[in-house]
Amino acid sequence: MALVFVGFMGAGKSSALDDVLDTDKLVEDQLEMPIASFFAAYGERKFRRREEPIVLRALRSGAPAIALGGGSVLSPTVREALREHTVVWLDVSDETAWARAAGEERPLAADREAFEALHAERRPLYASIADAFLPEGDRLVRRARPALEALAQAPSGTKLVWAVAGGSEYPVFVGRGLIGGLPRPGRRAFVVTDSNVGPTHGARLRDTHRTITIPAGEEHKTLAVAERVWRELAAEGMGRDDHLVALGGVVTDLAGFVAATYQRGIAVVHVPTTLLAMVDAAIGGKTGVDLPEAKNYVGAYHQPAAVVADVDMLATLPSEELAAGYAEVVKTALIAGGELWERVRRGGAPDDAVVVGCLRTKLAVVAQDERDEDRRQVLNLGHTVAHALQSATGYRRYRHGEAVGLGLLAALRLSGTDSLRAQVRELLDGAGLPTTLDADVDPEAVVAATRLDKKRVGGRVPFVLVRSPGDVVFGQRVAPDDVLAAVAELAHPRESS
Ligand SMILES: NC(=O)c1ccc[n+]([C@@H]2O[C@H](COP(=O)([O-])OP(=O)(O)OC[C@H]3O[C@@H](n4cnc5c(N)ncnc54)[C@H](O)[C@@H]3O)[C@@H](O)[C@H]2O)c1
């Protein structure tokens, strides 16, 4: 089994590792001329016919690492042969690909527009065959190699997404049956879990030193509980050469915060057990606790050492919690647009591919802006009203995801995208999520609570609005009366929407 690098021209496949076997070179040797010359003389079809057997032979050669030409995966026979291997997609931007490929005698890199159109056409193909998704980055594949080798040993169907944020990078594994073989960034594993997840799944973790169980539920995401965990870790002699394992949903926020602060920062492996945490909370490095005054008011950015999303764990998740996670799936699909939105829009339970699509979307945003100073704010879509709603109702009435669903409807009303709002409402409804406010929730109190939002600037909270799926804008000024009307409409929905 080899690591096989696929991706567009200029993705860096042939230089990914020192020991990589480059099939383009093998093809040129065989053709006894540069690929560009063969293309010019005989055309692409003849080229693909000559290329295919050479690629197939390389895949059978026993080489540990192989780089494929960008178009060789167009062959169904090659794609079939790739099933035996670990397929690593080096996902390069148009800019980088063009900068590297143009002027290099590449037959398909003569015209930039056509080059980008071809890239857009190929991306879904690369995505569909990839086991690992790697962004571009200097010598990144070398650093990711241990994780790629771990992926090769993982249960079949496991995917790896390489996350880059600020100065950190880490593997995110998504699959089934993964909980028994977690990465170990430190000597001893100290587990933090909650009173529901611990008894159900805790025993499946192997080789752990100590487990600290906190009470389940958002109302325990507090400084008092964080202090209890700090002190238990200190009493147990946990050091900086050990690591935390956060097993749960809310737990990833709280234990992430503990990891960010205990001895000024220790490694944490997140093992999300809810859909919401798999697609959102466990990735991206935001950690924190709530204050009675407002949600997530005390916290830190602390990227995990690894994330392991074992989708099997969702089997025991209560259906209302699965539904709550679905609201974040819909939010993420609205941000992503394209194929992910199309998939989610069709309805049905989110599968592993949707989980991977959501977390790739979030990680791509975080890679551009770890600290919420710019583009990351799009991830707050629906959250301004959601956080206010949770805080106005004392965190006991609505789950985070339920509040996000309602917040999405308010944001879509403010966006003036009525038919999209109706579609989202139908999706949320179909998942059993609330689409109207309980009668005793006062819209004025919710709007008042938005004024405590951490993201307010000059006394006003900027909103994230949606022009269309995939076209989401942040930092939008919205008149207070319009916010009140959008929240009030949740209490008294119009007939048509
Ligand atoms: N840090 C971030 O970027 C980020 C992003 C989104 C949300 N969040 C935070 O995530 C939190 C919500 O997390 P959540 O929805 O995962 O809630 P949660 O952890 O409270 O889980 C919901 C309930 O399900 C139980 N449970 C969890 N996994 C289970 C399983 N596999 N089987 C059986 N029971 C299980 C829990 O004990 C709990 O009772 C909120 O605090 C929110 O602010 C953070």
The ligand as an SDF file (V2000), in Angstrom:
LIG
                    3D

 44 48  0  0  0  0  0  0  0  0999 V2000
  -15.5530   26.0200   20.2040 N   0  0  0  0  0  0  0  0  0  0  0  0
  -16.2980   26.1740   19.1460 C   0  0  0  0  0  0  0  0  0  0  0  0
  -15.8200   26.5650   18.0690 O   0  0  0  0  0  0  0  0  0  0  0  0
  -17.7460   25.8320   19.2320 C   0  0  0  0  0  0  0  0  0  0  0  0
  -18.5310   25.7810   18.0730 C   0  0  0  0  0  0  0  0  0  0  0  0
  -19.8640   25.4160   18.1910 C   0  0  0  0  0  0  0  0  0  0  0  0
  -20.3930   25.0850   19.4300 C   0  0  0  0  0  0  0  0  0  0  0  0
  -19.6130   25.1670   20.5140 N   0  0  0  0  0  0  0  0  0  0  0  0
  -20.1290   24.8150   21.8410 C   0  0  0  0  0  0  0  0  0  0  0  0
  -20.5180   23.4580   21.8470 O   0  0  0  0  0  0  0  0  0  0  0  0
  -21.4170   23.2780   22.9240 C   0  0  0  0  0  0  0  0  0  0  0  0
  -22.5310   22.3210   22.5210 C   0  0  0  0  0  0  0  0  0  0  0  0
  -22.0010   21.0560   22.4500 O   0  0  0  0  0  0  0  0  0  0  0  0
  -22.9080   19.7680   22.1970 P   0  0  0  0  0  0  0  0  0  0  0  0
  -24.0940   20.0900   21.3950 O   0  0  0  0  0  0  0  0  0  0  0  0
  -21.9630   18.7640   21.6860 O   0  0  0  0  0  0  0  0  0  0  0  0
  -23.5050   19.4580   23.6330 O   0  0  0  0  0  0  0  0  0  0  0  0
  -23.2550   18.4490   24.8610 P   0  0  0  0  0  0  0  0  0  0  0  0
  -21.8680   18.0670   25.0520 O   0  0  0  0  0  0  0  0  0  0  0  0
  -23.9820   19.0770   25.9650 O   0  0  0  0  0  0  0  0  0  0  0  0
  -24.0210   17.1170   24.3910 O   0  0  0  0  0  0  0  0  0  0  0  0
  -25.3960   17.0230   24.4600 C   0  0  0  0  0  0  0  0  0  0  0  0
  -25.8350   15.9040   25.4140 C   0  0  0  0  0  0  0  0  0  0  0  0
  -25.5500   14.6510   24.8100 O   0  0  0  0  0  0  0  0  0  0  0  0
  -24.7330   13.8610   25.6680 C   0  0  0  0  0  0  0  0  0  0  0  0
  -23.8560   13.1150   24.7860 N   0  0  0  0  0  0  0  0  0  0  0  0
  -22.7930   13.5920   24.1000 C   0  0  0  0  0  0  0  0  0  0  0  0
  -22.3050   12.6530   23.2850 N   0  0  0  0  0  0  0  0  0  0  0  0
  -23.0480   11.5460   23.4660 C   0  0  0  0  0  0  0  0  0  0  0  0
  -23.0360   10.2490   22.8880 C   0  0  0  0  0  0  0  0  0  0  0  0
  -22.2060    9.9230   21.9030 N   0  0  0  0  0  0  0  0  0  0  0  0
  -23.9270    9.3470   23.3350 N   0  0  0  0  0  0  0  0  0  0  0  0
  -24.8230    9.6860   24.2980 C   0  0  0  0  0  0  0  0  0  0  0  0
  -24.9110   10.9000   24.8630 N   0  0  0  0  0  0  0  0  0  0  0  0
  -24.0340   11.8270   24.4380 C   0  0  0  0  0  0  0  0  0  0  0  0
  -24.0530   14.8500   26.5730 C   0  0  0  0  0  0  0  0  0  0  0  0
  -23.7110   14.2740   27.7970 O   0  0  0  0  0  0  0  0  0  0  0  0
  -25.1190   15.9220   26.7500 C   0  0  0  0  0  0  0  0  0  0  0  0
  -26.0410   15.5100   27.7170 O   0  0  0  0  0  0  0  0  0  0  0  0
  -21.9060   24.6450   23.3180 C   0  0  0  0  0  0  0  0  0  0  0  0
  -21.3610   24.9870   24.5510 O   0  0  0  0  0  0  0  0  0  0  0  0
  -21.3690   25.5510   22.2310 C   0  0  0  0  0  0  0  0  0  0  0  0
  -21.0900   26.8400   22.7020 O   0  0  0  0  0  0  0  0  0  0  0  0
  -18.3080   25.5170   20.4440 C   0  0  0  0  0  0  0  0  0  0  0  0
  1  2  1  0
  2  3  2  0
  2  4  1  0
  4  5  1  0
  4 44  2  0
  5  6  2  0
  6  7  1  0
  7  8  2  0
  8  9  1  0
  8 44  1  0
  9 10  1  0
  9 42  1  0
 10 11  1  0
 11 12  1  0
 11 40  1  0
 12 13  1  0
 13 14  1  0
 14 15  2  0
 14 16  1  0
 14 17  1  0
 17 18  1  0
 18 19  2  0
 18 20  1  0
 18 21  1  0
 21 22  1  0
 22 23  1  0
 23 24  1  0
 23 38  1  0
 24 25  1  0
 25 26  1  0
 25 36  1  0
 26 27  1  0
 26 35  1  0
 27 28  2  0
 28 29  1  0
 29 30  1  0
 29 35  2  0
 30 31  1  0
 30 32  2  0
 32 33  1  0
 33 34  2  0
 34 35  1  0
 36 37  1  0
 36 38  1  0
 38 39  1  0
 40 41  1  0
 40 42  1  0
 42 43  1  0
M  CHG  2   8   1  16  -1
M  END
$$$$
